[in-house]
Amino acid sequence: MPQTAPLISMKLIDKYILGKFFSTFIYVVLVLNAVICVIDYGEKSEDFIKHKLSVGFIIQYYYANLIPSLTNMLSPIIVFITTIFVTARLSARTEIIAILASGVSFMRFLAPYMVGASILGGIAFAATGWIIPKANRGHIAFELLYLKEQFYYEARNVHFKVAPNTFAYLQSYNNMSNIGYSFTLEKMEGNRLIEKLAADQIRWDSLKRTWHVDRYKVHSFDGDVEIIREAEGLDTAISLRPKDFESTHRLHETLTFPELNTYINEQLARGNTNVGIFLVEKYERFTYPFAMVILTFMGVIVTARKSRQGTGIQVAIGIALAFLFITLVRIFRSVGQAGTIDPMYSACIPTLLFAIVALVLYKTVPR
């Protein structure tokens, strides 16, 4: 019996810590979302009034979709703050000292925290991969409709790779009328141009779902010989759609994992290497669960030792570390999106840095 009593006691402690962990997590989620939504409403109230939107409409189509996104974005920090509050209370009541004095190792004491963080990390991974992007579509569409200015496609002299050896060119494009100007379709053989279709404009036919050219010229090249022929009325089903000219405002946040991979591969196949923001998004979704586990580990370490200054200083240190993590994530996200460093590294470095710091701090905790 003396050997089984500590085991039973520790199981009870596991349930106690896990209960506190999940209940505090929910409380922090509700508080942070409430504060952020109130601030956000204050900033956007003029736009809401201008469009005569009712509170019910705003809540249903904007905030109901925004809250899951906010929770996901802040999930590592929410878990960190949760861990700090739970552990600080245990430390202030000398419960951690009593647990370790009974023969329980510090790593065993960490077990319920790691279980809780792993469960939340698994939920976060599934949510960011398949659920959150669908919610993001709702609030981002709301923003584009009511909070942002009308989008106009302003890029000029754009090229698209629409087939393995075929390239489309547009001098400009009007996304209101879905008409492209100074259009050419070039077929290559190695580095040699073998055929070029040229037209003053190309128009999207929404019924046929093809591009229509009223009048065009085809230039064919056979060695040094150029053959030109003119024709009218052509429908072409090239791999190009009006959506390729729509606003990409936060598009990366609206794509599920399969859609994100498909989009990245499509853009790379077209010769567009400017996909840093999408690659960073992809890798961050993988690193978030690990960040939650590592920040939980660090949170316990920071607050496990009972401080003479009380729990306030421990909580302050923890929150400062949380904001430092956010700052690092934003910095490396920016450089990854710009292509300064590999997007995979930019997503992983903040988590790895905090993992190293956590291991260093681990040497200072009581055992």
C-alpha positions in Angstrom: 0.0 0.0 0.0 2.7 2.6 0.8 4.0 2.2 -2.8 0.6 2.7 -4.5 -0.5 5.7 -2.4 1.9 8.2 -4.1 0.7 6.9 -7.5 -3.0 7.5 -6.6 -2.1 10.9 -5.2 -0.3 11.9 -8.3 -3.2 10.9 -10.5 -5.4 13.1 -8.5 -2.9 15.9 -8.9 -2.8 15.3 -12.6 -6.6 15.7 -12.8 -6.4 18.8 -10.6 -3.8 20.5 -12.7 -5.4 19.6 -16.0 -8.8 20.9 -14.7 -7.2 24.2 -13.7 -5.2 24.3 -17.0 -8.3 23.9 -19.3 -10.6 26.1 -17.2 -8.0 28.9 -17.1 -7.3 28.5 -20.8 -11.0 29.0 -21.6 -11.2 32.0 -19.2 -8.1 33.7 -20.9 -9.6 33.0 -24.3 -12.9 34.7 -23.4 -11.2 37.7 -21.7 -8.7 38.4 -24.5 -11.3 38.0 -27.3 -13.7 40.3 -25.4 -11.0 43.0 -25.0 -9.8 42.7 -28.6 -13.4 42.7 -30.0 -14.3 45.8 -28.0 -11.2 47.7 -29.2 -11.8 46.5 -32.8 -15.5 47.6 -32.7 -14.4 51.0 -31.5 -12.0 51.4 -34.3 -14.5 50.3 -37.0 -17.7 51.8 -35.6 -17.7 54.6 -38.2 -17.6 52.1 -41.0 -20.4 50.1 -39.4 -22.5 53.2 -39.1 -21.7 54.4 -42.6 -23.0 51.1 -44.0 -26.0 51.0 -41.6 -25.1 47.6 -40.3 -27.0 46.2 -37.3 -25.2 44.8 -34.3 -26.7 41.4 -34.9 -25.5 41.4 -38.5 -22.0 42.5 -37.4 -21.8 39.8 -34.8 -23.1 37.0 -37.1 -21.0 37.7 -40.2 -17.9 39.4 -38.8 -17.1 38.7 -35.1 -18.5 35.1 -35.1 -15.9 34.4 -37.8 -13.2 36.7 -36.4 -13.0 35.1 -32.9 -11.8 31.7 -34.1 -9.1 33.4 -36.1 -8.0 35.5 -33.1 -8.0 32.5 -30.8 -5.9 30.6 -33.2 -3.4 33.5 -33.8 -3.0 34.0 -30.0 -3.1 30.3 -29.0 0.6 29.9 -28.1 0.5 33.0 -26.0 -2.9 32.1 -24.4 -1.4 28.7 -23.4 1.7 30.4 -22.1 -0.4 32.9 -20.0 -2.6 30.0 -18.8 0.4 28.0 -17.6 1.8 31.1 -15.8 -1.4 31.8 -13.9 -1.9 28.1 -13.0 1.7 27.5 -11.9 2.0 30.8 -10.1 -1.1 29.9 -7.9 0.3 26.5 -7.1 3.7 28.1 -6.3 2.2 30.8 -4.1 0.3 28.1 -2.0 3.5 26.1 -1.7 1.8 23.2 -3.4 4.7 22.6 -5.8 7.2 22.3 -3.0 4.9 19.8 -1.3 4.6 17.7 -4.5 8.4 17.7 -5.1 9.1 16.9 -1.4 6.9 13.8 -1.7 9.4 12.3 -4.1 7.7 13.3 -7.4 10.3 14.4 -10.0 10.0 17.8 -11.7 9.5 16.1 -15.1 6.7 14.0 -13.6 5.1 17.2 -12.2 5.3 18.6 -15.8 3.4 15.7 -17.2 -0.2 17.1 -16.9 0.9 20.4 -18.4 2.5 18.6 -21.4 -0.6 16.5 -21.9 -2.8 19.6 -21.8 -0.6 21.5 -24.2 -0.4 18.5 -26.5 -4.2 18.2 -26.6 -4.6 21.9 -27.4 -1.8 21.7 -29.9 -3.5 18.9 -31.7 -6.8 20.8 -31.8 -5.0 23.9 -33.0 -3.3 21.9 -35.8 -6.6 20.5 -37.1 -8.3 23.9 -36.7 -5.6 25.9 -38.6 -5.5 23.2 -41.3 -9.2 22.8 -42.1 -11.5 24.8 -39.9 -10.1 28.3 -39.2 -9.5 29.1 -42.9 -13.2 28.6 -43.7 -14.1 31.0 -40.8 -11.5 33.5 -42.1 -13.3 33.6 -45.5 -16.3 35.0 -43.7 -14.7 37.9 -41.8 -12.2 38.7 -44.6 -15.0 38.9 -47.1 -16.9 41.2 -44.7 -13.8 43.4 -44.5 -13.4 43.6 -48.3 -17.1 44.5 -48.6 -17.6 47.0 -45.8 -14.2 48.0 -44.3 -11.8 48.2 -47.3 -11.8 50.4 -50.4 -12.9 49.0 -53.7 -10.0 46.8 -55.1 -8.6 47.7 -58.5 -6.0 45.5 -60.2 -3.2 47.9 -60.9 -0.3 45.6 -61.9 1.0 46.2 -65.5 3.0 44.1 -67.9 2.2 40.8 -66.2 3.3 37.4 -67.4 1.7 34.0 -66.6 2.9 30.5 -67.4 -0.3 28.9 -68.5 1.1 25.6 -69.8 4.6 23.9 -69.8 5.7 25.9 -72.9 3.1 28.6 -73.1 3.1 32.1 -71.6 0.4 34.7 -71.5 1.1 38.4 -71.3 -1.2 41.3 -70.4 -0.3 45.0 -70.4 -3.1 45.7 -68.0 -6.3 44.2 -66.7 -9.7 45.7 -65.6 -11.1 43.5 -62.8 -14.4 45.4 -62.9 -15.2 44.4 -66.5 -12.9 41.3 -66.7 -11.1 42.6 -69.7 -7.3 42.3 -70.4 -5.5 44.7 -72.8 -2.6 44.1 -75.2 -2.8 40.3 -74.8 -0.3 37.9 -76.2 -0.1 34.1 -76.0 3.4 32.8 -76.7 4.4 29.2 -77.4 8.1 28.4 -76.9 10.3 25.5 -77.9 13.3 25.7 -75.7 14.4 29.3 -76.0 12.9 29.8 -79.4 9.5 31.4 -80.0 7.5 29.3 -82.5 4.1 31.0 -82.3 2.5 34.1 -80.9 -1.1 35.1 -80.7 -1.7 38.9 -80.3 -4.9 40.7 -79.6 -5.9 44.2 -78.5 -8.0 42.8 -75.7 -9.3 39.5 -74.2 -12.6 39.3 -72.4 -13.9 36.7 -69.9 -17.1 35.0 -70.9 -18.8 34.0 -67.7 -21.4 31.8 -69.4 -18.9 29.7 -71.4 -16.2 30.2 -68.7 -13.6 30.8 -71.3 -11.7 33.9 -72.6 -13.0 35.4 -75.8 -10.9 37.3 -78.4 -12.8 39.3 -81.0 -9.9 40.0 -83.4 -6.4 38.6 -83.3 -3.2 37.9 -85.2 -1.2 34.7 -85.1 2.6 35.0 -85.8 4.1 31.6 -86.7 7.9 31.2 -86.9 9.7 28.6 -89.0 13.3 29.4 -88.8 13.8 32.9 -90.2 10.3 32.7 -91.9 7.4 34.5 -90.2 3.9 33.8 -91.2 1.1 36.1 -90.1 -2.6 35.4 -90.3 -5.6 37.4 -89.0 -8.9 36.0 -87.7 -11.9 36.8 -85.6 -13.9 35.2 -82.9 -11.7 32.9 -80.7 -12.6 31.2 -77.4 -9.5 30.0 -75.5 -9.6 27.9 -72.3 -6.1 28.9 -71.0 -5.2 28.2 -67.4 -6.1 31.7 -66.3 -9.2 32.9 -64.4 -10.6 36.3 -63.2 -9.8 35.2 -59.6 -6.2 35.5 -60.5 -6.7 39.2 -60.7 -8.8 39.6 -57.6 -7.6 41.0 -54.3 -5.2 38.7 -52.5 -5.8 40.5 -49.2 -5.0 37.9 -46.5 -5.7 35.1 -49.1 -3.2 32.8 -47.3 -5.4 32.8 -44.2 -8.4 31.6 -46.1 -6.8 28.4 -47.6 -7.0 25.0 -46.0 -3.9 22.8 -46.1 -4.8 21.1 -49.4 -5.8 24.4 -50.9 -2.6 26.1 -49.7 -0.4 23.4 -51.2 -2.4 23.5 -54.5 -2.1 27.3 -54.7 1.7 27.3 -54.0 2.3 24.6 -56.6 0.1 26.5 -59.2 2.0 29.7 -58.6 5.4 28.0 -58.9 4.3 26.2 -62.0 3.4 29.6 -63.5 6.8 30.9 -62.7 5.6 33.1 -59.9 8.2 32.7 -57.1 6.6 35.4 -54.9 4.9 32.9 -52.6 6.8 33.6 -49.4 3.7 34.7 -47.5 2.0 31.4 -48.4 5.0 29.3 -47.5 5.4 31.1 -44.1 1.7 30.5 -43.4 2.1 26.8 -44.3 5.1 26.2 -42.0 3.7 28.3 -39.2 0.7 26.0 -39.0 3.1 23.1 -38.3 5.2 25.0 -35.7 2.2 26.4 -33.7 1.5 23.1 -31.8 5.2 22.7 -30.9 5.3 26.4 -29.8 2.4 25.7 -27.5 4.2 22.7 -25.9 7.5 24.6 -25.6 5.9 27.8 -24.2 4.0 25.6 -21.6 7.3 24.0 -20.6 8.9 27.5 -20.2 5.9 28.9 -18.4 6.1 26.2 -15.7 9.8 26.8 -15.3 9.5 30.5 -15.0 6.8 30.3 -12.3 7.6 27.1 -10.5 10.0 28.6 -8.0 8.3 30.5 -5.1 9.4 34.1 -5.2 9.7 36.5 -2.2 8.3 39.2 -4.4 5.1 37.2 -4.8 3.4 35.9 -7.9 3.1 39.3 -9.5 6.7 39.4 -10.6 6.5 35.9 -12.0 3.4 36.8 -14.0 5.0 40.0 -15.2 8.1 38.1 -16.4 5.9 35.5 -18.1 3.9 38.1 -20.0 7.1 39.9 -21.0 8.4 36.7 -22.5 5.0 36.2 -24.2 5.3 39.6 -25.9 8.9 38.8 -26.8 7.7 35.7 -28.6 5.1 37.6 -30.5 7.7 40.2 -31.6 10.1 37.5 -32.8 7.3 35.7 -34.7 6.3 38.9 -36.4 9.9 39.9 -37.3 10.8 36.5 -38.7 7.4 36.3 -40.5 8.2 39.5 -42.3 11.7 38.5 -43.4 10.4 35.1 -44.5 7.6 36.7 -46.6 10.1 39.0 -48.2 12.4 36.1 -49.1 15.3 37.3 -47.0 15.6 33.9 -45.4 13.9 30.6 -46.2 10.2 30.6 -45.1 10.6 27.3 -43.3 13.4 28.8 -41.2 11.5 32.0 -40.5 8.6 29.9 -39.1 10.8 27.7 -37.0 13.4 30.0 -35.6 11.3 31.8 -32.9 10.1 28.4 -31.6 13.6 27.0 -31.6 15.0 30.0 -29.8 12.5 29.7 -27.0 13.1 26.0 -26.8 16.8 26.7 -26.2 15.9 29.4 -23.6 13.5 26.9 -21.9 16.3 24.3 -21.6 18.7 26.8 -20.1 16.0 27.9 -17.6 15.3 24.3 -16.7 18.6 24.1 -14.9 17.4 26.8 -12.5 14.2 25.1 -11.3 13.9 23.3 -7.9 13.8 19.5 -8.2 
